[in-house]
Amino acid sequence: MEEFDSKDRALVWRITGGRTRALLGGADRYVRDRVKDFRAAAIDLITTTPPFTAAMLAAEQRRLADRLQRYGACRDSTDIWHKAGLPDPDRIDDISEDAFLAVPRLPGADHDAR
């Protein structure tokens, strides 16, 4: 297993950042970088989060297996964005928050079991 070089912030964010998680379905929502937006999303999600059950866990495992099948050979998120056919995939990290919020989630991300 390789480790991240913490000096390469762009790589770390492409792999584990909020935009990556939001597009793949690993985050329930992406919000603008403002406390009030985060707070509003957190309050909304508290009231809409489904219960944690065995069925939900099994569905999540299937979703993750499907994601691995689709994107497991990709080296980082830019490769995933290309493979998924996102518009202007090399610029996802550089676009404004408003532009990012208009980018569609990847196939399978909306079937998030959570």
N, C-alpha and C positions, 0 to 999 in steps of 0.2 A: 504494500500500500504506500502511495506517495503522500507527502505532506504538503500543505500550502506554504509558500513563502509569504509571510505576513506583509512584506514590503510591496507585494504585487496586489494592491487593493482592488484594482480593476478585475483581476482574475477571481479573487475571493468573492466579490460581489456578483460576478457573472455566474458563479457556481451556487452560492448560498444566499444571495441577496433577496430582498423583498419582491423585486420584479420577477425574478426567476420563480420564486415560490408562488406568486400570484398567478402567473401564466400556466404553471404546471398543475395548479390545484392544491399545492401544499399549504397555501394560506387561504383562509376563507374570504378575505377581502384585501384589496390594496387601497390605501388612503393617501391623500396628499400629506406632505411632511409638516403637518400642523397639529398641535395638541388637540384643538377642538374637533378636528376630523377624526383623529384616533379615538377620542372619548366617545363621540357619537357612534362610531362603528362598534366599539366595544360594548356599549349599552345595547345596541340593536342585536348584536350577536349573542349576548347573554340570554336574550329572550327567545332566540330562534335556533339554538344549538340542539340537535337531536340527542336523545339519551344514548349512552354508551352501552351497547348490547353485543352479544356474540354475533348476531346477524350483521350488525354494522361493522364489526371487526373483520368478518369474513369478506364483506363487500369491499372494505378498504384494501385488504390483501389482494383481491382480484384486480382492483384498480391499479395498485402499485405494480403488480406483475405485468399488466398490460403496458404500463408506462415504461417499464424496463425493456419489454419486448420492442417497443417503438423506438426508444431513444438510448438504450443501453450502450450502444457503440459510439455514441457522441462523446467528444472530449470535454466540451463545456457548453454553456447555454447558447452561444452563437451558433454552434453546429445544430442544436435542437431547433432554434428559430428557423434556420435554413430548411431543415428537413420537414418542419411543420408548414412551411410555405408562408410564414408571416411576412407582411410587407416591410421592406427595408430592414432585414434582420440584423445587419451589422450596426444599426443605429439605435436599437432598442434601449441600450444603456444611456444613450446621450439625449434622447428626446425629452421634452418637457413632461411634467406630470400629467397635464391635461391631455397631451398627445398619447401618453402611455395608457391612460385610462380608456382610450378609444380602441386600443389594440385588443383583438379577440383572444380569449383564453385558448389554449391548445386543445385539440381533440382529446376527450377523456377527462379533462379537468373539471367539467361541469357535472361529472358523475361522481363527484367526491362523496365518499360514504359518510363523512362527518356531517 
